[in-house]
Amino acid sequence: MDPDSELGDPVEGYVAALAGALRGPARVKARLIEEVRDGLAETVAAYAHEGVPRERAARQAVREFGSPDELVPSCQRELTIAQARHTARAVVLTAPFLIACWYLVWSTDSGGEWMVPRTAQLLAVHLAGVAGVGALLAAAALAATGTLARRLPTPHRLPLAVAWAGTTASVAMAIATLALAIASLLATNWPLVALAGSLAAASHAAMAASARMCRQCARLPITG
């Protein structure tokens, strides 16, 4: 990383290099970057107040902060935990939709007026179970990275576990969407099945991107 490459301004070059190396939730990342920029600006202002020329003050401030490579691991730790919480929250909020969709289809079928293919029903049970287990793991991750994190260190592999829980739940929702789409073509009361499939598709869309980013964050080196 070359912190002096951004239009000849050491501060902006430093910030750009740091931003390019970090992965995580956009809002949290933007806050971290802004905090670093503010810290550098305050240091530059302090040197300038002492009569140091602006360019030299900027270079001194950057040297005091250390290289972006040195700062990345500690910043990435905060971003990785934030992303793990974001993904866990997505699992907790969306998995119940999948379970509710399948329950709706199953309970409606019990009336005997129409029949969802039995294969789709059996698949429903397994996928709902996967989503339920994922939701429980995600809830535990939220607890471990929330209040408990103040008393106990966050397990090093927890973000990766959350990432794969989210990925598994996301895949389950994608399969559920396909199964319900096929079932809607065969069911008498197809609007209900189509609605369930739409909810499963929305849940998949909400979780897939978050799980992907969580996997990326979990593979990056962190400290702390």
TADA-V803716 format. One record per run of one state. SS is the DSSP state (hx for helix, st for strand, lp for the rest). FROM is the first residue (numbers start at 0). LEN is the number of residues. Records with the same first field share a line. If there is no record, write none. Layout:
# TADA-V803716
SS->FROM-LEN, FROM-LEN
This chain:
# TADA-V803716
lp->0-9, 21-4, 49-4, 65-2, 109-8, 144-2, 150-7, 186-3, 218-6
hx->9-12, 25-24, 53-12, 67-42, 117-27, 146-4, 157-29, 189-29
